Amino acid sequence: MLASRSFLSSISRQIAARGILVRSASTAATTGTQSRSSQSTTLSNGIRVVSVNGGAVTPVSSIGVFVEGGSRSETKDTIGSTHFLKHLAFQSNHSRSALQFIRELEGMGVTLNTSAAREFLSFTADTLPDDASRVLSILGELLHPRLEYFEVERAKAKVGEESARLLANPQTRITELLLQEAFRNKGLGRPLIAPEFAIHDMNNESLRSFASGLFTPAHTVVVGVNVPHGELVSGVEAFDTSSSSSSSSSSKQAASQYRGGDARVLSHGNSHVAIAFEAAPARDTRESLAFTLLQGMLGSASTSVRRPAPGSGLTSRLAQNVLASNPWVHQVSAFNLAFSDGGVFGVYGEAQAGRTGSLAQALAVEVSRAVKGASDQAEFARAKATLRANLLQSAESPRGVVDFVARQVVGGSGKVSTPEELAAVADALSAEDIKKAASRILGSNPTVVAIGDAEDLPTQAEIKAIVGK
């Protein structure tokens, strides 16, 4: 995900039924003496509003406006648009200039963020509760950027600098390459980081056309934490949607299909390898959590950890069987990337230059062991405990709650579950769930990518054969 911040510092949850309500719902979770409740409402124009209140450990209110779409909505002619819109979020809009925008928010001491991802573009703000309504109104204005010629031209340098910086990081670059190969450059395989040719070709008319199809009520989700639900709904009802397209098909996302692929980038320096397989989409909560549990069993570790501590991962499979057994390996990790209608599960490693083939084989063998062998009860229990802890810690701050809820609404099942509810699903996972995840892995074509001295990288077919042994 690409994120930026402005003003004082940097990082979704919502009865006021006023005739225009189409759907509302509420859930509640209690922890000790603190009770946190969420409410959701869908307005007649399609905007979804979710609030979370109660159980606050801070007086700060957090509000997020999330626009479904992201880089997966781009076409070959609009590649890079999401990246540009992130950088142009705080420029002029139909209500005020960039200078007026900055002055008003700085006057309230607001922390504002904008982020771009494959499935959404978001604008989030932290503010004092008394200013929540004003801040919400301003966030609504961000859905109407002017995108003037000079603003887009000026943004090209910033987007270019950020793209170069991000792609200079081998882990970021290999993740981009992996997803582009896995989904064959369509949908989820569209680049999130604007490539050089797209930066050069970008113009304000093309960007305006893309934004008009994206910034519609049907694509908009508003999440507020420590903001009364009625106040949040009233503020969103006041959003200007008169110029928005009423057609939700104007930027309709095509389903992304995992295909698998093979790519290698010759480069100097250490060898970087990632091997991935088809995984469950985020909307299939239980199956997706099973892949996350399998990720935890494989684990992660790095030689940069000088003084191992509990939770450093040195007892995991990858640490014991790949890192510790091969002194030329620098770091290893498992990953599970879940999106609304697709996912990838895999392993990544970094090793000394010239060890690309050996590293890829070692990683593939460990995946094979994980999906075909049985786990002992202690390992299974440890991975479950870690998953449960991560779920419970994911929504501790107001901003964390906003992100936690939004990901469920925008890219997940659509149902807002509490961390406790998701932890209960994780607790109920069994060996059969792991077997189901393993079956999906064994039945899919691998995606194999490498950066470095990649001449001896095994082919896609060779990796599939190793994992299937």
C-alpha positions in Angstrom: 0.0 0.0 0.0 1.2 3.5 -0.8 0.7 6.0 1.9 1.5 9.7 2.4 0.9 12.2 5.2 0.7 15.9 5.8 0.4 18.5 8.5 1.3 17.5 12.1 2.2 13.8 11.7 1.5 10.5 10.0 -1.6 6.1 9.4 -13.4 1.6 10.2 -15.9 1.7 12.2 -19.6 3.9 12.6 -29.2 5.5 14.2 -30.1 8.0 12.7 -32.6 6.8 10.2 -33.9 9.8 8.2 -36.0 8.3 5.5 -33.1 7.8 3.2 -31.7 4.8 5.0 -31.7 1.6 3.1 -29.9 -0.7 5.5 -28.5 -0.5 9.0 -27.0 -3.0 11.4 -25.1 -3.1 14.7 -22.8 -5.4 16.6 -21.1 -5.2 20.0 -18.1 -6.7 21.7 -17.2 -6.4 25.4 -13.8 -6.8 26.8 -13.5 -6.5 30.6 -15.4 -3.3 31.6 -15.0 -1.7 28.2 -17.7 -2.2 25.5 -17.2 -1.3 21.9 -20.2 -1.3 19.5 -20.4 -0.8 15.8 -23.3 0.4 13.6 -23.6 0.5 9.9 -25.9 2.3 7.5 -26.2 2.3 3.8 -27.7 5.6 2.4 -30.1 5.6 -0.5 -27.3 6.9 -2.8 -25.2 3.9 -2.0 -22.6 5.4 0.4 -21.9 3.0 3.3 -21.4 4.5 6.7 -19.8 2.5 9.6 -19.1 3.8 13.1 -17.4 2.3 16.2 -17.9 3.8 19.6 -17.2 2.9 23.2 -14.2 1.2 24.8 -12.1 4.2 23.9 -8.6 4.5 25.4 -8.0 7.9 23.8 -10.2 11.0 23.2 -9.2 11.2 19.6 -11.7 10.7 16.8 -10.6 9.0 13.6 -12.5 9.2 10.3 -11.7 7.5 7.0 -13.2 7.9 3.6 -12.5 4.8 1.4 -13.1 4.7 -2.3 -13.3 1.2 -3.8 -11.2 0.8 -6.9 -7.5 1.3 -6.6 -5.0 0.2 -9.2 -7.0 -2.9 -10.1 -9.6 -0.7 -11.7 -7.1 0.8 -14.1 -6.9 -0.1 -17.7 -3.8 -0.2 -19.9 -4.6 3.5 -20.8 -5.0 4.7 -17.2 -2.2 2.8 -15.4 -0.7 4.9 -12.6 -3.9 6.9 -12.0 -4.4 5.7 -8.4 -0.8 6.6 -7.6 -1.3 10.1 -9.0 -4.6 10.6 -7.2 -2.9 9.8 -3.9 -0.4 12.6 -4.5 -3.1 15.1 -5.7 -5.5 14.5 -2.8 -4.6 17.7 -1.0 -4.6 20.0 -4.0 -7.5 22.2 -5.1 -11.0 20.9 -5.2 -14.4 22.4 -6.2 -14.8 24.1 -2.8 -11.4 25.5 -1.9 -7.8 26.0 -3.0 -4.9 23.9 -1.8 -3.7 26.7 0.5 -7.2 27.2 2.0 -7.4 23.4 2.6 -4.1 23.3 4.4 -4.7 26.4 6.5 -8.1 25.1 7.8 -6.8 21.7 8.8 -3.6 23.0 10.3 -5.7 25.4 12.4 -7.5 22.4 13.9 -4.3 20.4 14.4 -5.6 17.5 12.3 -3.4 14.5 11.3 -4.3 13.6 7.7 -3.3 10.6 5.6 -4.0 9.4 2.1 -3.2 5.9 1.0 -3.4 4.0 -2.3 -3.8 0.3 -2.6 -4.8 -2.3 -5.2 -8.4 -2.2 -4.1 -9.0 1.3 -2.6 -7.9 4.8 -2.2 -8.3 6.3 1.3 -8.4 9.6 3.1 -8.1 9.4 6.9 -7.9 12.0 9.6 -7.4 12.1 13.4 -9.0 15.0 15.2 -10.5 16.1 18.4 -14.2 15.0 18.8 -15.5 18.6 18.7 -14.0 19.1 15.2 -15.2 15.7 13.8 -18.1 17.2 11.8 -15.9 19.9 10.2 -13.2 17.4 9.3 -15.7 15.0 7.8 -17.1 17.7 5.6 -13.6 18.5 4.4 -12.8 14.8 3.7 -16.0 14.7 1.6 -14.6 17.6 -0.5 -11.6 15.4 -1.4 -14.0 13.4 -3.6 -14.1 16.4 -6.0 -10.5 17.2 -7.0 -10.1 19.8 -9.7 -7.0 18.1 -11.2 -5.7 21.1 -12.9 -3.2 20.8 -15.7 -0.4 22.4 -13.7 -1.2 20.2 -10.6 -0.8 17.0 -12.6 2.4 18.2 -14.3 3.9 19.2 -11.0 2.9 15.9 -9.4 4.9 13.9 -12.1 8.2 14.7 -10.4 6.9 13.5 -7.0 5.3 10.4 -8.3 8.5 9.6 -10.2 10.7 10.1 -7.2 8.5 7.9 -5.0 8.3 5.2 -7.7 12.0 5.1 -8.0 12.5 5.0 -4.2 10.0 2.2 -3.7 11.3 0.0 -6.5 14.8 0.4 -5.2 13.7 -1.8 -2.3 14.0 -5.4 -3.5 11.2 -6.6 -1.3 8.8 -4.0 -2.7 9.9 -4.6 -6.2 9.6 -8.4 -5.9 6.1 -8.1 -4.4 5.0 -5.9 -7.4 6.5 -8.4 -9.8 4.9 -11.3 -8.1 1.4 -10.0 -8.3 1.8 -8.8 -11.9 2.9 -12.3 -12.8 0.3 -14.1 -10.6 -2.6 -12.2 -12.2 -1.0 -11.7 -15.6 -1.1 -7.9 -15.4 -4.9 -7.7 -15.2 -7.0 -6.6 -12.2 -4.9 -7.3 -9.1 -2.0 -7.7 -11.5 -2.0 -4.0 -12.5 1.0 -2.2 -11.1 0.3 -0.1 -7.9 3.5 1.8 -8.3 3.3 4.0 -11.4 5.8 2.8 -14.1 8.0 5.4 -15.9 6.0 5.3 -19.1 2.7 6.0 -17.3 4.2 8.9 -15.4 5.3 10.4 -18.7 2.0 9.9 -20.4 -0.3 11.0 -17.6 -2.5 14.1 -18.3 -5.2 15.8 -16.4 -8.0 15.0 -18.8 -7.3 11.2 -18.5 -7.0 11.5 -14.7 -10.3 13.4 -14.5 -12.1 10.8 -16.5 -10.7 8.0 -14.3 -11.6 9.9 -11.1 -15.2 10.6 -12.2 -15.8 6.9 -12.6 -14.1 6.1 -9.3 -15.4 8.8 -6.9 -19.1 7.7 -6.9 -21.4 7.1 -3.9 -21.6 3.4 -4.8 -17.8 3.1 -4.4 -17.6 5.1 -1.2 -17.3 3.8 2.4 -17.0 6.2 5.4 -15.8 4.9 8.7 -15.7 6.8 12.0 -14.3 5.9 15.4 -15.3 7.8 18.5 -17.9 9.7 16.4 -21.6 9.3 17.3 -23.3 7.3 14.5 -26.1 9.9 14.0 -23.5 12.7 13.6 -21.5 10.6 11.2 -24.6 9.7 9.0 -25.7 13.4 9.0 -22.3 14.5 7.9 -22.1 12.0 5.1 -25.7 12.9 3.9 -24.4 16.4 3.4 -21.7 15.2 0.9 -22.1 16.9 -2.5 -22.9 14.0 -4.8 -24.6 16.1 -7.5 -21.8 15.8 -10.0 -21.1 12.1 -9.3 -21.9 9.4 -11.8 -25.0 7.5 -10.8 -23.8 4.4 -12.6 -21.8 2.0 -10.5 -20.7 0.3 -13.7 -18.6 3.3 -14.8 -15.6 1.9 -13.0 -16.7 -1.7 -12.4 -14.0 -4.1 -11.4 -13.5 -7.2 -13.5 -12.9 -10.4 -11.5 -9.2 -11.2 -11.1 -8.1 -14.7 -11.9 -5.0 -16.2 -10.5 -2.9 -17.7 -13.3 0.7 -18.1 -12.0 3.8 -17.1 -13.9 7.6 -16.9 -14.0 9.8 -13.8 -14.1 13.4 -13.0 -13.4 15.2 -9.7 -13.2 19.0 -9.8 -13.6 20.6 -7.5 -11.1 23.8 -7.2 -9.0 23.8 -7.8 -5.3 22.0 -10.4 -3.2 19.6 -12.9 -4.6 15.9 -12.4 -3.8 13.3 -15.1 -4.6 9.5 -15.4 -4.1 7.4 -18.4 -4.8 3.6 -18.1 -4.5 0.5 -20.1 -5.1 -3.3 -19.4 -5.3 -4.8 -18.7 -1.9 -8.3 -17.8 -0.5 -9.8 -14.4 -1.0 -10.5 -12.2 2.0 -14.2 -12.6 1.7 -13.9 -16.3 2.6 -12.9 -15.4 6.2 -12.3 -18.9 7.6 -10.3 -20.2 4.6 -8.3 -17.0 4.5 -7.5 -17.3 8.2 -6.4 -20.9 7.6 -3.8 -19.6 5.1 -2.7 -17.0 7.6 -2.3 -19.8 10.2 -0.2 -21.8 7.7 1.9 -18.6 7.2 2.5 -18.5 10.9 3.6 -22.1 11.0 6.2 -21.5 8.3 7.1 -18.3 10.0 9.9 -15.8 9.3 13.4 -15.0 10.5 16.4 -13.0 9.7 20.1 -13.1 10.5 19.9 -9.4 11.4 18.2 -10.3 14.7 21.3 -10.4 16.9 19.6 -11.2 20.2 16.6 -13.5 19.6 13.6 -12.8 21.8 10.2 -14.5 22.1 8.3 -13.9 18.9 11.4 -13.4 16.8 10.5 -16.4 14.7 13.7 -18.5 15.2 11.7 -21.6 16.2 9.6 -21.6 13.0 10.0 -24.0 10.1 11.7 -21.6 7.7 14.0 -20.4 10.4 15.1 -23.9 11.5 15.1 -25.7 8.1 16.2 -22.9 5.7 17.9 -20.1 7.6 19.8 -22.1 10.2 20.7 -24.9 7.8 22.2 -22.6 5.1 24.7 -19.9 6.3 24.3 -18.1 2.9 20.7 -17.3 3.6 20.0 -13.8 5.1 16.3 -13.8 5.7 13.1 -15.9 5.0 9.4 -15.3 5.5 6.0 -16.7 4.6 3.3 -14.4 3.4 -0.5 -14.4 2.7 -1.9 -11.6 0.6 -5.7 -11.7 0.6 -7.8 -9.5 -1.6 -11.6 -9.4 -2.2 -11.7 -12.0 -4.9 -8.3 -13.5 -4.9 -5.2 -14.2 -2.9 -1.6 -15.4 -3.0 0.3 -17.5 -0.4 4.0 -18.1 -0.6 7.5 -17.8 0.7 10.3 -15.2 0.2 14.0 -15.4 0.8 17.2 -13.4 0.4 20.6 -15.0 0.0 24.1 -14.3 -1.0 24.6 -13.5 -4.7 24.8 -16.5 -6.9 22.6 -18.6 -4.7 19.3 -18.0 -6.4 18.7 -21.6 -7.6 19.7 -23.1 -4.2 17.4 -20.6 -2.3 14.4 -21.3 -4.6 14.8 -25.1 -4.1 15.2 -24.8 -0.3 12.0 -22.6 -0.2 10.0 -25.0 -2.4 11.0 -28.0 -0.3 9.8 -26.3 2.8 6.5 -25.4 1.2 6.1 -29.1 0.2 6.8 -30.2 3.8 4.3 -27.8 5.2 1.4 -28.7 2.8 2.0 -32.5 2.7 3.3 -33.2 6.3 1.4 -33.2 9.6 2.1 -30.5 12.1 2.6 -31.4 15.8 0.0 -30.1 18.3 2.5 -27.7 19.9 3.3 -26.0 16.6 -0.3 -25.8 15.7 -1.2 -24.3 19.1 1.7 -21.8 18.9 0.6 -20.6 15.4 -3.0 -20.2 16.6 -2.0 -18.2 19.7 0.1 -15.9 17.5 -2.7 -15.4 15.0 -5.2 -14.7 17.8 -2.8 -12.1 19.3 -2.3 -10.4 16.0 -6.0 -10.1 15.4 -6.7 -8.7 18.8 -3.9 -6.2 18.5 -4.9 -5.0 15.0 -7.5 -2.6 16.3 -6.1 -1.1 19.4 -5.9 2.6 18.3 -8.7 4.6 16.7 -6.8 4.7 13.4 -6.2 1.0 13.6 -9.9 0.4 14.1 -10.7 2.5 11.0 -8.3 0.4 8.9 -9.5 -2.9 10.5 -13.2 -2.2 9.7 -12.6 -0.7 6.2 -10.7 -3.7 5.0 -13.6 -5.9 5.9 -16.2 -3.7 4.2 -14.1 -2.7 1.1 -12.0 -5.8 0.4 -13.4 -8.5 2.7 -16.7 -10.2 3.3 -18.6 -7.0 3.8 -19.6 -8.1 7.3 -18.0 -6.1 10.1 -16.6 -8.5 12.7 -14.9 -7.5 15.9 -11.3 -8.7 16.6 -12.8 -11.0 19.2 -15.1 -12.5 16.7 -12.3 -13.1 14.2 -10.1 -14.5 17.0 -12.9 -17.0 17.7 -12.9 -18.1 14.1 -9.1 -18.6 14.3 -9.6 -20.6 17.5 -12.0 -22.9 15.7 -9.5 -23.7 12.9 -8.6 -27.4 12.7 -6.2 -29.6 10.8 -8.9 -30.1 8.2 -8.8 -26.4 7.4 -5.0 -26.6 6.9 -5.5 -29.6 4.6 -8.0 -27.6 2.5 -5.5 -24.8 2.2 -2.8 -27.2 1.3 -5.0 -28.8 -1.4 -5.5 -25.4 -3.0 -1.8 -24.8 -3.1 -1.0 -28.2 -4.6 -3.7 -27.7 -7.2 -2.4 -24.3 -8.4 0.3 -23.2 -10.8 3.2 -21.6 -8.9 4.4 -18.0 -9.4 8.1 -17.9 -9.4 10.0 -14.5 -9.4 13.6 -13.6 -8.7 15.8 -10.5 -8.6 19.6 -10.9 -8.8 21.8 -13.5 -10.4 18.8 -15.5 -11.6 20.3 -17.6 -14.3 19.8 -20.8 -12.3 16.3 -20.1 -11.1 14.2 -23.2 -11.4 11.3 -23.0 -13.9 7.7 -22.9 -12.9 7.3 -26.5 -13.8 10.3 -27.5 -11.8 9.1 -25.7 -8.7 5.7 -27.4 -9.1 7.3 -30.7 -9.3 9.3 -30.1 -6.1 6.3 -29.0 -4.1 4.2 -31.9 -5.4 6.7 -34.6 -4.5 
